[in-house]
């Protein structure tokens, strides 16, 4: 099973040479575009398309983090650990909005 660090490392190995030439803003636009494609797949109820688009979102998120020199696994663990960051409960007990 892949870890978040594995995904980030894989994207760095595959596309890092391109990512360093692209600005963070342009990489963010690619990520946003992929999130839009997930929304489109959900709206059109394309089951197989959703999986592919979610994979693309993860790939572009990892590339974006690489461009910014952010360790996603460490950032996620730091914020979420194993409890809700707002109410510190597991499962979350925050009021729904």
C-alpha angles and dihedrals in degrees: 000000000000121000124213087255090053091054092048092048091048092052090048091052094046102038108007092108089058096038093059090058093050120079121241088246093055091046090050090052090055090050092049090048090054091050087053089053089054089052090049091050091049093048091049091043095232103162098188091042091056092058093049093047093048088052088053091050091053091048093050092044089054091048091048091051089049092052089052093043091239121151099221095195092052092044092049094046091047093052102036107020100167099312139065107277092219105046099015090227130132109238098026114263097186116133110261116248 
